[in-house]
Amino acid sequence: MAGVGKLLKQAQKMQRGIEALQAQLEAKEIDVTAGGGAVKIKVSGSGKFLALSLDSEFLKEDAKLVSDTLLAAIQDAAKQAKDYNDAEMQKVTSAFQVPGFM
């Protein structure tokens, strides 16, 4: 039973680490630009979109160009947030391995 107790303590430690990481991810801000700076997006490390800024001159461009550039910026912001989130989560969970599960 000592093994189960040790496993439970490891799980609790990992849970505390994940909770701390979640707060860190919320506080982390990732800035993404596209279209030569015409589109600026700010997203948290947890993937929450925080701000969007569009250059007024850019909005005078062809609607398809504006739409494509904006979509590319949103996709890039989401990917960067996910990559950051995954990398940080891996750091927290890598120390916790249950024999036979990995």
HELIX and SHEET records of a PDB file:
HELIX    1   1 ALA A    2  ALA A   27  1                                  26    
HELIX    2   2 GLY A   35  GLY A   37  5                                   3    
HELIX    3   3 PHE A   58  LYS A   60  5                                   3    
HELIX    4   4 ALA A   63  THR A   93  1                                  31    
SHEET    1   A 3 GLU A  29  ALA A  34  0                                        
SHEET    2   A 3 VAL A  39  SER A  44 -1                                        
SHEET    3   A 3 PHE A  49  LEU A  54 -1                                        
END                                                                             
